[in-house]
Amino acid sequence: MRQVINLNRNWAFSKEASELPQAFPKNWVLVHLPHTWNAIDGQDGGNDYYRGTCYYAKQLLKSELPEAAQYYLEFCGANSSAQVYWNGKCIGVHDGGYSTFRVKIPEALQEENLLVVAVDNSENETVYPQMADFTFYGGLYRTVNLIAVPETHFDLDYCGSSGIAVTPTVQGESAQVRVQVFLNSVKRGQSLFYGMQDSEGNTVGEAVCAADCTEVMLEIPKVHLWHGRKDPYLYTAFVELRENGEVLDYVSARFGCRSFRIDSEKGFILNGEPYPLRGVSRHQDRWGVGNAISHEHHKEDMDLICELGATTVRLAHYQHDRYFYDLCDERGLVVWAEIPYISKHMPKANENAEAQLRELIVQNYNHPSIVVWGLSNEITMNGSDADLLETHRRLNALAHELDPTRLTTVAVVSMCDIHDPYIQIPNVISYNHYFGWYGGDTAMNGPWLDRFHETFPNLPIGVSEYGCEGLDWHTSDPVQGDYTEEYQAYYHEELIKQLFTRPYLWATHVWNMFDFGADARGEGGENGQNHKGLVTFDRKYKKDAFYAYKAWLSDEPFVHICGKRYAERAEEVTKVTVYSNLPTVELFRNGESLGRQTSAEHFFYFDVPNLGESHLEAVAGEVTDGFVLRKVDIFPEKYRLKEKGAVLNWFDITAPEGYFSLHDKISDILETDAGKQLFLSFAERLNRKSKGEKIAGFTVEADMLKMLGGFTVLRLTNLLGTAGVSLTKDDLLSLNSQLNQIAKP
């Protein structure tokens, strides 16, 4: 009978070693898995985290392991390439940092055995991802197991799969369930016992056949459907390999019975009913931990996503831990699962993209939560070419070959021409739009989608990313690009009203549920992170925008007063925003009612006299929320953005009245002839500084500057620093001096 032994404890680790050890290295650092070597330097900014080869070593004693005919090592995540050595001999290589892979131990065990794994996250042109807005944490950051099996066993060599594939098809009140297994070294006289149980443990189907009968069809007469968050009902299929009445090996898989389709007018349809997919994207990493997270971390993430009321989650931009897919099955979240074919098409990595897609699908085939396989993300950032298109066609064909039951999709970069042929390759598409943050304004989102839908009425369209950064900066007059919690909340209010009222959108996913590590970033005053999350990187604080979604999506009554981290204000009358999923809210100041409001949009705005100390309480039905507001004479500087390590701070910038400065929006400056001429010259200088290379995937030109019109000049220059274009303080002061000569219209 198979046995699984966890190997997470007591590994020796070295970042300095340059060759394989011949014996267990007692002078290396002792670590326990999961582990990453970039937990700190991958989150502190500067784009200087260590990328290279590190070594893990573990001693295994034969006497401590069960007797078996064969042994396999199972790695659930080694980022991004791994070479596995057993007693000095290389027994396996794997490229791709987010999927499970296994390596067979090819020889009899010695009494003392040395396992060494060389893990490498260095830059290359053959393994995805290499260019993306997140940290590529290196390490053995998920579980490692040793699996002991008899000579005949369910296949452990097939793409890291579980050895069992379950395909339910709903037909009226019943479901036909195909159960397929993969076996090694079958012998005469062996048999397979197939069984199915409901969630209460009752048998609902079974069959017995010879071991060479690796596929059966079973029926569930009165099927209980898996219906998302409303009713995530699961069955279990299991198969026993038997010989002379003894069970030699065993595999099982939970599954759900559901039907779905995506309609270009009605959106997502689950079990014949409209089921709007409104949710979030998720990165797996955490503050101070990186990607080496525990099951408790996964569960906390799931609890927060469910509290929000989301019905879907996009698991970006890579294969996530199988435990989290299990949680999605259990909690009823509809999943978009994807591979890290992202941002930069690399012709030398085409085989790797196909291998990662194969592993993603084969390893996660049984999860009812998954409805679409994501082929790529923003891959046309450098434009589209013949090789990129052909790669997508191959990936799309491979996905449908491996799994005819699900659809394919891509996340399209905002600037991609809607007539690009690559958009027509998958079954459905979504766009990554940041109007209102990276250029444009919030009002552009809905009309853009309407125009696309009018142009391609039969192609389902969704929004795979939208969001803006919000940190612990605050203002009563939020504007695009100020990184305040107040602008982030305003942005999401506007996007919710536009996106959630368009039923043709097959899915919408906020970018992102959580702040995440992006070591190349240097903006917002806290470097090394992307702060678009609705929840902070450490999961300790739910930003106000979190509650805007909770007001629209959750059922449990609540009320939330925004701005609690902005408790000291200078204005005589201040606006206080309240969110609730109940229709009516009343706000009290020091026990006195400031009025009762009703809103179908779940957002309530009150003008509050700001005198002395104000104890505010919002009441909606039986629920309340409150905080204390204090009047101050001068706006507190602790609320104003201060860039960490900024080349130039806001207070260094001269801004004569009636003239432009670095604080002004590019769109306003471009409306003047002198401003347009200055920026065309500025773009030429930037392109010279980048030495002919595209900046973050783009050439800076007039059209690009126009798209970024909502940025202030200072914010644009900060972002250019993130993209690797360094501007000195003198550069910026010179540009500001020239802007100071251009009169505002």
Helices and strands as residue ranges (DSSP letters): E 3-6, E 11-14, E 29-31, E 53-61, G 62-64, E 70-75, E 78-79, E 81-86, E 89-95, E 101-105, E 112-120, E 139-140, E 144-149, E 153-154, E 164-171, E 174-181, E 183-184, E 191-197, E 203-210, E 215-220, E 226-227, G 228-230, E 231-232, E 235-243, E 246-255, E 260-263, E 267-270, E 273-274, E 278-282, H 295-308, E 312-315, H 322-331, E 334-338, G 347-349, H 350-364, E 370-377, G 379-382, H 386-402, E 407-413, G 421-424, E 428-432, G 442-444, H 445-455, E 461-465, H 485-499, E 508-510, E 516-517, E 529-530, H 544-553, E 559-561, E 568-569, E 573-580, E 584-589, E 592-598, E 603-609, E 613-620, E 623-631, G 637-639, G 650-652, H 666-670, H 673-689, H 702-707, H 713-722, H 729-739
